[in-house]
Amino acid sequence: MKKCDLCDDPIFPVVWKNNKFRIVEINDPSYSAYYRVEYIEHVKEMTDLDENDRMELMKVVFTVETAIKNFYKPDKINLASLGNLSPHIHWHVVPRFKTDNHFPESIWSAQKKFEKTNISTQTKNKINQFISKNLNK
């Protein structure tokens, strides 16, 4: 039985996956290199995970953050775990630039403008390769 949208197969491309976690690349024209790290099993809160799974999940989140920081070079990276609409553990990893459509507000706030962001295929590939290389050790 489906418990929430994140229990379904993702609609976005899966960049990396193991038996506990998956990383999807969110297709948002305002935020290139926006990724979501999802715990595959339906679990609501971080404290519902055992300590090893919490540590492993944060390793995955920090690996994505490091890849974005090293290859896309945003002004800031936002890490967010809200789950109010989808009570299923997941982390948003969002590169932010001072010129983006919401800055300095949250990406879920009212847009100040609308401009598409662009990321080169080469940069996106470097991010995704870094993620796979560092998580497949």
HELIX and SHEET records of a PDB file:
HELIX    1   1 ASP A    5  CYS A    7  5                                   3    
HELIX    2   2 MET A   46  ASP A   48  5                                   3    
HELIX    3   3 GLU A   51  PHE A   71  1                                  21    
HELIX    4   4 THR A  121  LEU A  135  1                                  15    
SHEET    1   A 5 VAL A  14  LYS A  17  0                                        
SHEET    2   A 5 PHE A  21  ILE A  26 -1                                        
SHEET    3   A 5 TYR A  34  TYR A  39 -1                                        
SHEET    4   A 5 HIS A  90  ARG A  96 -1                                        
SHEET    5   A 5 LYS A  76  ALA A  80 -1                                        
END                                                                             
